[in-house]
Amino acid sequence: MQVRVGSVTDTGLRREANEDSILVNAQAGVFAVCDGVGGRAGGQEASRTAVASLDRVITGGQRRAQRLEGEMLAVADAIRAAHADIRAKQAQDPALRQMASTVAMLRLWGDYAITGHVGDCRVFHIGNDGIQRLTRDHSRVQQLIDSGRMTAEEAEKSPERNVITRSLGVRDDIGNIDIHCVAVYPGDVFALASDGITSYVSDGDFFVTIGERNTPPQAACELFKQRAYDGGAHDNLSVVVVRIEESASESLSTLATPVV
């Protein structure tokens, strides 16, 4: 398939360094947004380590699963590898002992898109049926929403909205990794975003900007960045937008060089 890609990663208005990292490998069909934590050096190292691990596992040795189930397992393996690599660097350098990262990953494979995530970075799918969020936040407020003790509207204003309950590198066992799979059709769009974007851009805004307006991916990313800036851009912000241009029977290629 041919894909058109746009991307933005930015420090924002309040932070001194960008602890987010993104992965854009259109040729291999693998994309990711990682949000690092652990201070200036630690957060940067954690998120960069994560994206490097994801790319290495998915593209290494020109491997290709023969079945969809195998590729879904490969996505989970890539996230586990990112977790293991972060843990290894923690052991090597005491200054990085507190570093960790969230991750949201998209893998295009044949007629399917596979997502994997840990934390509160999100992946959206915009298609003929509207917009669907393919990830569910691993966060304190999401737990409260699921238990009926908080509404989604209340969660947006909660002082605990940035408290995540799962991330790469926090403990020895990463636990279960959320994997999701959807069929892909020409015209579909996927967006991956860190909470520095989703704190200011609603699910509906993603749909209107990318879906209804048919905004080119790079222009959409710039609009989302501006929305965050208009709101104060209190955090680092990253977004990757991937539009499917042709049928999945074609080979992967990129029609636009992403800005990173």
C-alpha positions in Angstrom: 0.0 0.0 0.0 1.1 3.6 -0.4 0.9 5.8 2.6 1.2 9.6 3.1 2.7 10.5 6.4 3.0 13.6 8.5 4.6 14.0 11.9 5.5 16.6 14.5 7.4 16.3 17.8 8.0 19.4 19.8 9.2 20.5 23.3 6.1 22.7 23.9 6.1 26.0 25.7 6.9 25.0 29.3 9.6 22.2 29.1 13.3 22.7 28.6 13.8 19.4 26.7 11.7 17.0 24.6 11.3 13.7 26.3 9.0 12.4 23.5 10.3 10.3 20.6 8.6 9.2 17.4 9.2 6.4 14.9 8.3 6.9 11.2 9.3 4.0 9.0 6.9 4.2 6.1 8.8 1.7 4.0 8.4 -1.0 6.7 5.0 0.2 7.8 5.9 0.8 11.4 5.1 4.0 13.4 5.2 4.9 17.1 5.0 7.7 19.6 6.8 7.3 22.9 6.5 9.6 25.9 9.5 9.4 28.2 9.6 10.1 31.9 12.4 10.4 34.4 13.8 13.8 34.0 15.5 15.5 31.1 18.2 12.9 30.4 16.3 9.9 31.6 13.1 10.6 29.7 14.9 11.3 26.4 16.9 8.1 26.8 13.9 6.0 27.6 11.8 7.1 24.7 14.7 6.9 22.2 15.6 3.5 23.4 12.0 2.4 23.0 11.6 3.6 19.4 15.0 2.0 18.4 13.9 -1.3 19.9 10.6 -1.3 18.1 12.1 -0.6 14.7 14.9 -3.2 15.3 12.5 -6.0 16.2 9.9 -5.3 13.5 12.4 -4.7 10.6 15.4 -6.7 11.7 16.6 -9.4 9.3 13.8 -8.6 6.9 11.5 -10.8 9.0 7.9 -11.2 8.0 5.3 -13.3 9.7 3.3 -15.7 7.5 0.1 -15.2 9.5 -1.7 -12.2 11.0 -1.5 -13.9 14.4 2.2 -14.1 14.1 2.6 -10.4 13.3 0.4 -9.5 16.2 2.8 -11.5 18.4 5.7 -9.7 16.8 4.2 -6.3 17.8 3.9 -7.6 21.4 7.5 -8.9 21.2 8.8 -5.5 20.0 7.2 -3.7 23.0 8.6 -6.3 25.4 12.0 -5.8 23.8 11.7 -2.0 24.3 10.9 -2.7 28.0 13.9 -5.0 28.3 16.3 -2.6 26.7 15.2 0.2 29.0 15.6 -2.0 32.0 19.1 -3.0 30.8 20.1 0.7 30.5 18.8 1.4 34.0 21.0 -1.4 35.4 24.1 0.0 33.5 23.7 3.7 34.6 22.3 4.6 38.1 21.5 8.1 36.8 18.9 6.5 34.5 17.3 4.2 37.2 14.0 6.1 37.3 13.6 6.4 33.5 10.5 5.0 31.8 8.4 5.5 28.7 4.9 5.0 27.4 4.4 3.7 23.9 1.7 3.6 21.2 2.7 1.7 18.1 1.1 1.1 14.7 2.1 -1.8 12.4 0.7 -1.9 8.8 0.6 -5.5 7.6 -1.1 -6.7 4.5 -4.8 -5.6 4.7 -4.6 -5.0 8.4 -3.3 -2.5 11.0 -2.1 -3.7 14.3 -1.7 -1.5 17.3 0.1 -2.1 20.6 0.4 0.2 23.5 1.4 0.7 27.1 0.5 3.9 28.9 -1.6 6.9 27.7 -0.3 7.6 24.2 -3.2 7.0 21.9 -3.9 5.6 18.4 -7.0 6.7 16.4 -8.5 5.1 13.3 -10.6 7.4 11.0 -12.6 5.5 8.4 -16.0 5.4 6.7 -17.6 4.6 10.0 -16.2 7.7 11.7 -13.4 7.7 14.4 -12.4 4.9 16.7 -9.9 5.1 19.5 -7.9 1.9 19.2 -6.2 2.3 22.6 -7.5 2.5 26.1 -5.4 4.6 28.5 -3.5 2.8 31.3 -4.2 5.6 33.7 -5.7 6.4 37.1 -8.6 8.3 35.6 -9.4 5.6 33.1 -9.7 3.1 36.1 -12.1 5.5 37.8 -14.1 5.9 34.5 -14.3 2.1 34.1 -15.5 1.6 37.7 -18.2 4.3 37.3 -16.7 6.6 39.8 -15.8 9.4 37.3 -17.2 10.5 33.9 -15.0 11.2 30.9 -15.8 14.9 31.3 -14.7 14.9 34.9 -11.5 13.0 34.0 -10.4 15.8 31.6 -10.3 18.2 34.6 -9.0 15.8 37.2 -5.6 16.5 38.9 -4.9 12.8 38.4 -5.4 12.9 34.7 -1.6 12.5 34.0 -1.1 9.6 36.5 -0.3 6.5 34.4 -0.6 3.0 35.8 1.6 1.2 33.3 4.8 2.1 31.4 7.9 0.6 30.0 10.8 0.2 32.5 8.9 0.6 35.8 9.2 -3.0 37.0 10.7 -6.3 35.9 7.4 -7.7 34.5 5.7 -5.5 32.0 2.5 -7.5 32.3 -0.1 -7.8 29.5 0.3 -5.7 26.4 -2.8 -4.4 24.7 -2.9 -5.5 21.1 -5.6 -4.5 18.6 -6.2 -5.2 15.0 -8.5 -3.6 12.3 -8.9 -4.1 8.6 -7.5 -1.3 6.4 -9.1 0.3 3.4 -8.0 3.0 1.0 -8.7 6.4 2.5 -8.3 5.3 6.1 -6.3 7.5 8.4 -4.4 6.6 11.6 -3.2 9.1 14.1 -0.8 8.4 17.0 -0.5 11.1 19.7 1.1 11.7 23.0 -0.9 13.3 25.9 0.8 16.6 25.0 -1.6 16.6 22.0 -4.6 14.7 23.4 -4.8 17.1 26.3 -5.8 19.8 23.9 -7.3 17.9 20.9 -10.5 15.9 21.4 -11.4 12.7 19.6 -13.9 14.8 17.6 -11.2 17.3 16.6 -9.2 14.4 15.2 -12.1 13.3 13.1 -13.1 16.7 11.8 -9.6 17.8 10.9 -8.4 14.6 9.3 -11.6 12.9 8.2 -14.2 15.5 7.2 -11.8 18.1 5.9 -9.5 15.5 4.3 -6.5 17.5 5.6 -3.1 16.3 4.3 -1.2 14.5 7.1 1.5 17.0 7.6 -0.9 19.9 7.7 -3.0 18.1 10.2 0.0 17.5 12.5 0.8 21.2 12.3 -2.8 22.1 13.2 -2.7 19.8 16.2 0.5 21.4 17.3 -1.0 24.8 17.0 -4.0 23.7 19.0 -1.7 22.6 21.8 0.2 25.9 21.7 -3.1 27.8 21.8 -3.9 25.9 25.0 -0.6 26.6 26.6 1.4 23.5 25.5 2.4 22.6 29.0 4.0 19.3 28.0 6.1 17.9 25.1 3.8 17.1 22.2 4.1 14.5 19.4 1.7 13.3 16.7 2.0 11.0 13.6 -0.7 10.9 11.0 -0.7 8.1 8.4 -3.2 8.1 5.4 -3.7 5.0 3.3 -3.6 6.0 -0.3 -3.9 2.8 -2.3 -5.0 -0.8 -1.9 -3.1 -3.0 0.6 -2.0 -5.3 -2.3 0.6 -2.7 -3.4 4.0 -2.5 -1.8 4.6 0.0 1.0 6.1 3.4 0.1 5.8 6.9 1.3 4.4 9.8 -0.7 5.6 12.5 1.6 8.7 12.9 3.6 7.7 13.3 7.3 9.0 16.2 9.3 10.6 14.9 12.5 
